[in-house]
């Protein structure tokens, strides 16, 4: 099993920045795709960004391109989501995800609130 613990969520003003972190433990994640999803109040969970751990390839949703960047720290088994130019519509609980061969693990989520 993989345990995922997110951190970094906070209340921030529009235009500000936050850096979310997700630390993985339990087993190596070098074969996994790590990603971030979010769920805004009253909405379905949606994909934000992902990184293929071994290759470093990254993918992101259109609505965050140019603003959010996903990265990994191999030594710390941690994936980061750097969020810049935050908007009120980015307010959501952000969840870390680890996926490999159809098996998925989720973190408990971290709240990001962007005030206008």
C-alpha positions as CSV (number, residue, x, y, z in Angstrom):
1,X,0.0,0.0,0.0
2,X,1.0,3.6,-0.6
3,X,0.1,6.3,2.0
4,X,-0.2,9.8,0.7
5,X,-0.1,12.9,3.0
6,X,-0.9,16.3,1.5
7,X,0.1,19.6,2.9
8,X,0.3,23.3,2.0
9,X,-3.3,24.2,1.6
10,X,-4.3,27.6,3.0
11,X,-6.4,30.8,2.5
12,X,-4.8,33.1,0.0
13,X,-5.9,36.2,-1.9
14,X,-6.6,36.1,-5.6
15,X,-3.3,36.5,-7.6
16,X,-1.3,34.8,-4.9
17,X,0.6,31.6,-4.8
18,X,0.7,28.3,-2.9
19,X,2.8,25.2,-3.1
20,X,1.1,21.9,-2.2
21,X,3.1,18.9,-1.3
22,X,2.3,15.2,-1.2
23,X,4.6,12.8,0.5
24,X,4.3,9.1,-0.4
25,X,5.3,6.3,1.9
26,X,4.8,2.6,2.3
27,X,6.4,1.5,-1.0
28,X,8.5,3.1,-3.7
29,X,6.5,5.2,-6.2
30,X,9.0,5.1,-9.0
31,X,6.6,3.1,-11.1
32,X,3.6,5.2,-10.4
33,X,1.9,8.2,-12.0
34,X,1.3,10.8,-9.3
35,X,-1.3,13.4,-9.7
36,X,-3.4,16.1,-8.2
37,X,-7.2,16.3,-8.4
38,X,-9.6,18.8,-6.8
39,X,-13.2,19.0,-5.8
40,X,-14.8,22.3,-5.5
41,X,-18.0,22.8,-3.4
42,X,-21.0,21.3,-5.3
43,X,-18.8,20.0,-8.2
44,X,-17.4,16.7,-9.3
45,X,-13.8,15.9,-8.7
46,X,-11.6,17.0,-11.6
47,X,-8.1,16.3,-12.8
48,X,-5.5,19.0,-12.3
49,X,-2.1,17.7,-13.1
50,X,0.0,14.5,-13.2
51,X,3.6,13.4,-13.5
52,X,4.9,10.0,-14.6
53,X,7.5,9.5,-11.8
54,X,10.0,7.5,-13.8
55,X,10.1,9.6,-16.9
56,X,9.2,13.0,-15.5
57,X,6.6,13.7,-18.1
58,X,3.9,16.0,-16.9
59,X,0.3,16.6,-17.9
60,X,-2.1,19.3,-16.8
61,X,-5.6,20.4,-17.3
62,X,-6.2,23.3,-19.7
63,X,-7.5,25.5,-17.0
64,X,-4.2,25.5,-15.1
65,X,-1.7,25.6,-17.9
66,X,0.6,28.5,-17.4
67,X,-0.3,28.8,-13.8
68,X,0.3,25.5,-12.0
69,X,3.4,23.3,-12.2
70,X,3.7,19.7,-11.0
71,X,7.1,18.4,-10.0
72,X,8.7,15.6,-8.0
73,X,11.4,15.2,-5.5
74,X,12.9,11.7,-5.8
75,X,14.9,11.8,-2.6
76,X,11.8,12.7,-0.6
77,X,9.2,10.7,-2.5
78,X,7.3,13.9,-2.7
79,X,5.3,15.5,-5.5
80,X,4.6,19.2,-5.5
81,X,2.0,21.4,-7.1
82,X,3.2,25.0,-7.5
83,X,0.1,27.2,-8.0
84,X,0.5,30.8,-9.2
85,X,-2.0,33.4,-10.2
86,X,-4.6,31.8,-8.1
87,X,-8.3,32.6,-8.8
88,X,-11.3,32.3,-6.6
89,X,-12.5,29.5,-8.8
90,X,-9.4,27.5,-7.8
91,X,-11.0,27.1,-4.3
92,X,-11.3,23.4,-3.7
93,X,-10.0,20.5,-1.7
94,X,-7.0,19.2,-3.5
95,X,-6.2,15.5,-3.4
96,X,-3.0,13.7,-4.2
97,X,-3.3,10.5,-6.2
98,X,-0.9,7.6,-7.0
99,X,-1.8,5.2,-9.8
100,X,-0.2,2.1,-11.2
101,X,-1.7,-0.7,-13.2
102,X,-5.3,0.2,-12.3
103,X,-4.6,0.5,-8.6
104,X,-5.1,3.9,-7.1
105,X,-4.4,5.5,-3.8
106,X,-5.7,8.8,-2.5
107,X,-4.6,11.3,0.2
108,X,-7.0,12.9,2.6
109,X,-7.0,16.2,0.8
110,X,-5.9,19.7,1.6
111,X,-8.1,22.8,1.5
112,X,-7.2,25.7,-0.8
113,X,-9.4,28.8,-0.5
114,X,-8.8,31.8,-2.7
115,X,-10.5,35.0,-1.7
116,X,-11.4,37.7,-4.2
